[in-house]
Amino acid sequence: MSKSKTYLGRAMKRFCLRSGCLCIFVASTASAFGANTTTPVDWVNTFVGTGSSMGPEYGGTMPFVSTPFGMTNWTAQTRQNRISVSSYEYHDQYIEGFIGTHQPAIWMGDYGYITLMPETGSMNFAPENRRLSFTHKDEISTPYYYAVTMGSGAAQRIKAEMTATDHAGYLRFTYPKNAKANVLIEITRPGITGYVKLDPARREIVGYNPDRMDANLGPMKLPNFKGYFVVRFKQPFMSHNVYSGTFSRPGQNELTSTNVGAYVGFDTHQDNQVDVQVGTSFISIDQARANLDAEMPNWNFDGLRDTLKNTWNQKLGIATIDGATEDQRHIFYSGLYHALLYPKLFSEHGRYYSAYDDKIHNGESYTAYSIWDIFRAENSLLTIFAPERIGGMVQALLQDFQEGGWMPKWPNPSYTNIMIGTHADSLVAEAINKGFKGFDYQLAYQAVYKDAMTPPDGDTTRLWLDREPYTPYEARAGLTYFKKLGYIPADKVSESASSTEEESYDDYAVAQVAKAVGKDDDYRFFMKRSLSYKNLFNPVRHFMQARNSDGGWASPDDGWTEGDQWVYLYAALHDVPGVVQLMGGPQAASAELDEHFNGNHNRHDNEPSHHYGYLYDFTGEPWKTQARVREIANDAYSNTIDGVLGNEDCGQMSAWYIFTAMGFYPLNPASAEYVIGSPLFKRVTLHLPNGKVFSISAPNNSAKNVYVQSVTLNGKALDIPIITYADIEAGGELDFVMGPTPSHWASNWHPQPLQ
């Protein structure tokens, strides 16, 4: 999530979900899913999270037509997107274009985007003038195909269809017979200087858009950055022109200006269908054309659509579920669809533009890592569902380190300094502890060591405020003070308490990498420093609390990011037993957790609370975990437009649900372990990419039988609430016996604190 979110919106959202005011099913999805849903992609409801009934704290998702991890996503544009505004909102009644977007989350900006809009009659350039009305009954949306019929009168009714590949979109427009058919190509918006060129002989429009909406949120100027396009039509042009602002430029085929674009007209007397393919690139116009030639070598819309459907079915079909309700099945596969969109591919057939040194390189690259969010569960989900990507994704972070000096914390596509901590350390450590290769371990240690030991430029001269513009790369803000005091002081650095706790976990992650490369002294050093979170524990109040540079306590309300003293009491993901010990032992910790939940302090709509339901496993009362995670899954997720309690955040919100549905969760992701909860279904079968099958079976599971009575792993009794990534990847069977009342299963598990 972004640092700009407020608790009021989240609290209101939770109330409305529990009181039932958002139980609006998305009726318009019926035509997409059909009566006989037989493949996993048929269960995806792309509209989940697209409604903003409760204001800006909604899911912020868009109904993307895209490949898994596709570089460019395609969606109907119902409003002009920007930071805090997505291109598509379910309640809007007009479509103003079809956008090839790179915006990864509602609180992030877009960059290098392009918009196309079919029109009839005279040309309208401005979004408010060119828009056409639509209703959801005339809309079909799936991950592989989108269609809508727009316009209020017969003479204006235009059908638009889309499908996609990694770097290109295929749009098909059907106009009324004998209508004056036009297609507008908007390259840039007002205030942004772009380039456009018409080539009627090749039936092409080429250009670039240099806009990066959040360019002021990081240190990189990137003068060479551009989103390049080749827009290719199947039908010959009957008319064509370029424009700037609201004025066409007759007689010109090439133009560099602000708010620039082009439009073309077609003869619909014989054929009222217009086919258009759009290649995108961050390297060059020639590369955009090469991407288009490689991915769309012919004009076969239906074939590309079917190929993309098969691609999604292969990925989503890794998991098959039994015993789920229809809504649960929609929630599960819709969430998996959202999780498999990020991070985004940023390389183009073996080459990539670097948003860290502004140059072109050979290799594979990714961006749009919402790392503060996704290090918790989304990344762990990808290690199961997309292990073939993990090596390249980590290598991309290391390339960013080589080219820009640091691994990023929220690349979009460059440094943005959004959120706290250096949780790329966790992604690296998790990959290493799970045995992934494909990247240089020694280089990885250089990167995480710098995170842990090198303060950012001007560290003691800045407060490092939320979304402070034009700052150096933030890294671990306040690290200079932390190395001297053992904590980050609230009177010197903003969000100091949250940073101290989260970076203690990051030190644990750095220690894992040190161990892997044989740096034993460094391993011991960082493991010891990972206990620094304890320096914030106030034994009088039994809460974590920010401290000032003189050692005194700051206000209990100071120093937090997207949380408070309740949310951040258990932020030491690597040492929950240590926090339990600080609280006075399992009984006292359990009582505090009861107060946490009963007092409505749990904020599942934001990531720092995502592990809270699982904490009872560490207090000797795992049955409370089982009840809590079931309650959260039922309250926070639904098969509706408001079906994500908080911002989806690049798959993290959905990853929590998918893990919980399977019955386990990566509370400490860098450890490669999972804590056990309460599976939602009778059976989940994972057809793993390595060829093995791992099944989670709970045959007597039901809405009442939420409590675990016993568990076996491959026929052997499992007496602790822990399984490992290695257990899953080896294949086998995790069997649950469920019941309606709590049992004493795993209640004797009391792991020791780190020393």
N, C-alpha and C positions, 0 to 999 in steps of 0.2 A: 504494500500500500504506500501511498505518498505520505509525506510528513504533514500535509495540509488538511488532513481529515479531522473531523470533530466527533466527540463522543455523543453529542445530542442526537445526530442523525442515526448513529448505530443503535443507540438505546431505543429510539422510536421504531426502528426497523424490527428489532427483536420483539417488541411488544406487539406490533401488528401481525407478525408471523404467528406468534403464539395465540393471539386472540382470533385468528382466522380471517382477518380482513384482506389477506392477499391470496385467498384460495380461488384464483381466476385461472382456469385451465386455458391453454393456448389452442383454441378451437381451430385456428387456421393451419395448424400442423397436420390435420387429419389427411389432407390431400397429399402431403409429402410422405407420411408414414404408411397410409393405406390400411385396409382392413387385415391384410395377411402379411404381418411383419415377420420376415423369415431370416434376415441377415442383421448383423450387429448395427450397421450404419442406419438401418431403418428405425432404430430406437433413439437416434440422436435428435433431440429437439434443439435446433440452433437458436431458438428464441429465449431459452433459459438465460436469465440475467440481462435481457435487453430492455426491461421496463424500469422506469424511474418513478414509480408510484410514491416512494418515500424520499424523493429528492436526490441529492448528489451522492448518497452512500450506496447506490444500487450496484448491481454486478458489473456494469460497464462493458458487457460483452457485445459482440456484433455477430450477425449471422454470416460468417465468412464462408465463401467458397475458396478452398485452399487445399494444397497437399499438406500432409503432416510436416510441420516445421518449415513450411513454404516461405520463401523470401518476401513475396508480395501476396497480400490477401485481397480478395475482391468482395465488395458488399454494396448493396444499395445505399445511397447517401440521402438521408432524410434531413440532414442539417450539416452546416459547416463545422467540421471537427477542429478541435484545438486542445490544448492542455485543459483537462477537466470536462471535455465534451467529446463524445464518440460520434462517429459518422451516422450511426443508425440508432434510433430510439423507437421502441415499439408503438408508443402512443401517437407518434407523428402521422399526419394524414397526407403528406406530399413527398414525392421523390424528386430530387433536384439533380441527380446524376448517379453514376456507377463508378466507384472509386477503387483504384488500385492503391492500397494503403499499407503503411508500415507501422501504424500506431499500435503498440503492444498492449496498452492498458489505458483506462480512462484518465488517470492522473499523469500520463506521459503525453508527449506531443508526437505529431507525425513528421515525416521527412521524405522528400523526394517522391511525392505522391502525384497521381494523375487522375482526372475525372473525365468521363465521357457521358454525353446525354443525347438521346434521340429526340428529335423535334419534328413537328409538321408546320407547314406554312412559313411565316417569316421567322428569322433567327432572333432568339432572346439569349443574351449573354449572362446577365446577372442571375444568380441562383433563385432569387425570389420571383423572377419573371419567367424563367424556363421551367419551373417545377410543375409536375403533374400530379393530380390526386390519385390515390390508390386505396384499396381496402385489402385487409388480410385474407379475405376469401378468394381474392384473385392472386394470391402469392403462394409459391412453393419454395421451401428453403430446406436444403440438405447440405452436408459438407462438400458434396461433389457437384451440385447443380442448384441454381437459383433461377426462378422465373416469376415474373409479375406482369400483369396487364394494367397499364396506367391510362389516365385520361377520362374525362367526364362525359364527353360526347363521342358519337360514332366516328366523326371525322378526326378525332384526336386519339383514339384508342391505339396504343402502341404496346406490343408485347416485347419484353426484354428477357433474355436468357443469358446465363453465364456458366462457364466451367473454367478450370484452371490447371496449370502445371506449376512447377517450382518457381519459375521466373516470368511466367506469361499468363495472360488471361484471354479467353475466347468469349466474345460477346456476340449475340445474334439478336437483331431487332426486326420485328415484323410490323409493318405499317398498314394502315387502311389502303385498300386498292386505289390507285390513281392519286394518292396523296402526294403533296410536295414533301419529300423525305429528306431530312438533314441529320447530320451527326455533329455535335459540338465536342471539341477536344479542348478542355481547359488545362493548360500547362501550369500556370501560376495564378495566384490570387492577387488582389490589390496590394500594392506595396512590395511585391516580390518580383524581381527582374528575372525573366526566363528567356528561353530561346525556342523558336519554332520554325520549321521549314517544310513546305509542301513539295512533293514530288509526284505530280499526277501520272507520269509515265509508269512509275513503279507502284502507283496506288498507295503511297506511303506518306505519313506525316511523322517527322522526327523532331526531337527537341529535348530540353532538359529543364528541371526544376531544382534550384539550389536551396530551397527552404529547409531549415532544421528548426522546428518550432521551439525546442528547448536548448538552442545553441548557447544561450546565456547562462546555463546552469552548470557549465564546466569550463575548463581552461583552454580548450582546443578551438582555434579559429577556423582551420580546415578550408583554405581558399579554393582548393580543388574539388570540394564536395559538390556533387550534383546527382540527382536522380535522372537517368537518361531513359528515353523511350523511342521505340519504333512502333507506330500504329499502322497496321497494314489492313487494307480492305480487299475483299474478294471481288466486289463489283467495281466497275469503272466509275470515275467521278463525272457527274453531269455539270456540277459547278463546284467552286472551291474558293476559299479566301482565308487570310489570316486576320486576326483582330487584336486590338489592345484596348483594355477597359471595356467600354460599350460601343466602340467604333470599329467597323471593318476597315481594312486597308486595301481597297481595290487595286489590282494590278501588281500586288506584292505577293511573293511566295515565300519570303523569308523575313523574320522580324526578331529583334531583341528588344524587349520592353517589359514594363510591369503589367501584371494582369493580362498575360499574353496567351493566345491560343489560336485555334483554327476551326473551320467548319467546312464540311463537304456536303453536297447534295447529290441525290440519286434519282434515277428514272424508275418509278414504280409501276409503269403501265404494263410491263411484261412480268416483272418479278418484284413483289413488295417485301422481300426479305433482304436485309443487309448483314453481311458477316464481317466482323472486325476482330483482328488478333492484335494484342498489345504485348510486345516484349519489353521487359524492364531490366535496368542494369545500374550499377553504381561505378562502372568502369569507363564506359564510353557508349556512344551511339552504335558503333560497329559491334560492340559486345552485346548490346540489346538485340541487334539484328541476329547475331550468332545464337543467342539464347532462343530467340523465336524460331530460327531455322532448325535448331536441334530438337526443340520440344514440340513444335507444331509444324511439321514439314509439309502438311497438306491441310485441306479444309474439311476436316472430318470432326465436326462438333460432337456428334453422338458417340463416336469412337473414343474421343478424349474423355467425355463424361463417363462412359462405362469403365474406362481404365482407372479414372480417379475413384469411382465407386469401389472397384476391386481393391485399390490401394488402401482405402479406409477400412474396408472389411477385413483385410489381412491384419492391419494393425489393431483395430478394435476387437477382432476375433481372437486375439491372444487370450482374452478372458471370456469364458462362457459362464452363465449364472443360471441357477435353478432355484425355484422357491421364492422368487421376487414377485412383488405385485407389479402391475403394469406401470404404475408411476415410478416405483423404485428402479425398474429396468430403464425407463427413460432418464432418470436422474443419473444412474450409473454410467450409461454410455454417452450421455451428453457431457458429463464431467470428464470422461476419458477423452472425448473429442477436444474439449478445451485444454486439457493437459498436454495433448500431443501437438499443439500449435506452437509451443515455445520450449526453448529458445528458437529464434528464427535463423534459418540459413542466410548467410551473408556472403557466401562465395558463389562463383559462377563458372561451373565446369572447369574447376582446377585453378581459378584465379580469384583474387578478392581485392577490393579497395579497403585500405586500412583507415579507419577513422581516428587513428592514433598518431600516425606519421604522415597522413595525407598522400600516401603512395600506393602503387599497385604491387601486389606480391603474388607468388604462386602458392597454392595450398587451399586448405579448407577453413572456413570461418563461420562463426555464428554471432548473433547479437540478440538484444532484447532479453537478457537475463535479469529478471526482477529478483536479484539475489537475496535481498533481505527477506523476501517472501518465500522464494522457492527453495532455499536451502533446507527448509524444515521438512517438506514432504514431497513437493513436486519433483525435485531432482532425484530423490530416492525412487519415486515411481518410474522415472525414465530409466533408471538402472535395471528395472524389471521389464518394462515394455519396449524400450528402445536402446538396449545395451550397445548396439552397433554404432550409436551416435556418441556415446559418452567420451571415448578417447578423443574424438574430434572436437567436442565441445570444451573439454579441458584444455586441449592444445590451443584452441582459439583464445582462451583467457591468457594463456602463456604467451601467445603471439602479441596480444594487447600489451602485456608486460614488457616484452622486448621492444615494441614499437613506440610505446607511450611512457614507459617507466614504471607503471603499476598495473596490476590486474584491476579491472573496473569493479564498481559496486552496483551500478545500474546502467549498463551501456545502452544508448538509444540514439544513434549507434556508437557514440563516443562517451567519454566521461560526463556524467550529469551531477555527481555529488549528492544524489538523492538517497536518503536513509543513512543509517549509521553502521559502524562496524566494517570489517573486511571479510565478509562471509564467503567470498571466493575461496578463502582458506578452507572452509568446510567442504566445498565442492571438490577441491583437490584431495583433501584427506579422505573423503568418502570414496572417491574413485580408487585411491590407492588401497584402502582397507578392504575394498571389494574385489581387488585383483585386476583392475582395468589397466590396460597398456595403451599404446598409441600416443603417448606423450612422454617427455623427458622428465624423469623423476628428479634429477639433479637441478634442472631448470625450475621445476616446480618448487623445490626447496628454496632456491634463490628468491622466487617471487613471494612465497609466504613469509620467509624470514624478513624481507624488506617491509612487508605489511606490519610485522610484529615489532620491528626494531627501529624503523626510520620515521620520525615525525614528518608531517607534511610541511611544505614551505610556509613560513609565517605562522607556525603553529601557536605561538604564545601571543600573537598580535591580533588574533581574531576570536570571536565568540563561536564561529562556525554555525551561524543561524540556519534555520530551516529554509531550504531553497535559496540560499544567499547567492546572488548572481556574480559571475565573473571572478570566482575564487580559484586558487590553485586546486589541484586534486586533493580531496579532503583526507583520504586514507583513514587512519585512526586519529581523528581530531582530539587534541589534548594529550597525545602520547607522551609529550615532553613532561607534563605534570605527572602522568601515570607512572612513568619510570622512576620518579623521585618519591611520590607519595603512596603508590600502591592503589590509587584510584584517580579518577578524573574529577577535579573540583568544580562544583556548581557555580561558584562565583567567577570562574574563568572561561568555562566552556558550556555551551548549551547542550541539553539532553545528556548531561554528564553521567547520571546514575544508570540510565539504560545502556549507555556506551560502555561503562565499566563492566557491567554484568555480561553483555553480549560479547565483548572482546575477551573476557575471561574464557568463554566458550571457544572463541577463535584461537586463543593460545593453546587450548587443548587440541584443536585441529592442527595447528602448526606442529605441536609435539608429535602427532601421529606421522606427519611427513618426515620430521627429523628422524624418527625411529626407523622409517622405511629406508632412509638413505644412510643409515649407520651413524648418525650424529647423536650418540648416546648422551653426551653431556648436555647438548641442546635439548634433547628429549626431557631430561630430568628438570632442566631449567624452566622450560615452558609448562610442563605438568605442574610444577610448583607455582608458577605465576598464574596458572589457570584457576587457582584458589583465591585470587584477589577479590572475587565477588564478595567474599566474606567480610571484607573491610567496610562494606556498606550495611552490614547487619546491625541494627540497633536492638540490643538485647532487652532493653526496657520496653520498647514498643512491639517487639517481635515482627518487625517489618524491615525490608531494605529501605535505606534512606540516603539521599544525596548528602555529601559532605563538602564543606568549603575548604579552601586552601590552608586555613589555619587549623584544620582538623575538627572543627566544630560541625555540628549537624546543621544542614540547611533545612528549609521548610519541607515537610513531607510531600508537598505538591510539586516541588522543584525537581528538575533533572530528568523527566521522563519523556519518551517519545511514543506517541500513540498508545499510551497506557497510563497506569498509575501504580501506587504502591501494592495494590492487590495483584494487578496483572504481572508485575515484575518480581514478585516474591520468589518464584520458581524459574527464573530465567537462566539459571546455570544448568543447561540441558545435559551437560556432561557429568554433573555431580548432584543429582537429585537426592541421593542418600545423605550428602553433606548438608543440604538444606533441611532435610528431615531432622538431622541431628541438631542443627541450630535451633529448630523449633521446639526441641525438648523431647524428641523421639517420635516413634510412629503414632502413638495415641494422640499426642498433642498436634502433630501435623495433620492427622486425619480430621480432628475437630476443626482446625483452621480451614481445611479444604471444604468441610461442610458449610462453614460460615461463608466462605468464598462463593459457593454455588447458591446457597439459600438466600444470601443477601444480594443476588443478581450482580455480582462483581465479574462474572465470567463474560468475556467479550469475544465470543466465537467469530464475530464478524471481522476480527482483525487477528493477525497472525501470532502475536505474543501469547494469546490464550489457547492456541490450537492443541497444545499438549496437556492442558489442565485436566481434561477428563480422564487421562491415563495415569495421573499421579497416584491414585489410590493403590495401584499395583505396588508402590514403594512403601506403603504404610501398613501392609498386612491385611488390607481390606479390598482385594481385587474385585469383589462383587459390586462395590460402589463404582469402580471404573466401568464395569459392565453395564450398570444401570445408566450412568451419566452419558456414556458415549452413544447409547441407544437414544436417549432423550435428545441429545444435540443433533444427531443425524435426522431425527424426525422433525425437530423444530426449525432447523437452520436451512434445510434444503427441500425443494419441491419442484414438481414438473410444471412450473409456471414462468411467466415472464419475470417475476420477482423471486425466482427460485434459488438465488444465491444470496445468503444473508448479508454479506459485505462484498466489496469489489472482488472480482474473480482473481485478479492479480496473477495473470499468466499461468493459471492452472493450480495454484496453491489451494484455493478454497475447495476445488473439486478433488484434488489429490487427497485431502483429509477424508472426504466421504468415501472415495474408492478404497483407501486403506482400511477405514473403519468397517466398510461393508465386508471386506475380506477377513476381518477379525484381528488385525494387528496394525501397528503404527510405528514409524521411525522417530521415536522421541529424541534420541541422540543420533542424528543421521550419520555423523562421522564414525560412529562405533561399528557400523554395519550390522547392528542389532535392531530388533523390532519388539516392542512390548505388546502383549496380548490384551484384547478387549473383549468384545462380544460380536461375533459375525452376524450380519443382517439376514443372510440367505441360507437356504438348506445346503447349497453347494456352490462353490466357485472353483472353476478349473482353469488353470493357467497353462496354456500351450506355449511354453517358453521358446524364445528365439534360438536357444541352444539345442533345441530338439527334445528336451525333457518336459515332463508334465508334472506340475505341482497342484494338488487338489486340496481344498479346504472344505471339509464335510461336516455338516451339523444337521443330520436328518430329522431330528425332532425339534428343530428351530421353529419359533413362532413369535408373534407379538407379545405373548405372555412368557414364553420360555426364553428369557433374556439372560439367565444366569448360567455360568459355566459350572458344570458338575465335575467334569474330568476332561483331560486332553491327552491324546497320544500322538506322537510323531513317528510315522512309519512303524506303528504297532507298539512302540515303547512309550511307557508312561512319561508324560512331560509334567514335572512337578513345579517348575518355575515359569513365570509368565513371559518368557523370552524365546524367540527363535532368531536365527541369523539369516543373512543374505545367502550364505553358503548352503544352508538347509533348503532354501527355496530353489536355488539354481541346481542343486543336485537332483531335484525332482522327488516325488514321494507324496505322502498323504498326511495332512494335519487334520485329525478327527476330534470333533467336539461332541460331548454329551451335554445337552442343555436342559434346563429345568426352570420351573416358575418361582423357585425360592433360592436365596443365597446359599452357597456351599462354602466349605473351607478350603477349596482348591487353591493352591499357591499362597495360602495365607501365612505360611511359615517362611516365605522368602524375604530376607532382610539383607539386601546387598550392603557392602561396606562403603563408607565414604572414601573419596580419594584422599590420600595423605601427601 
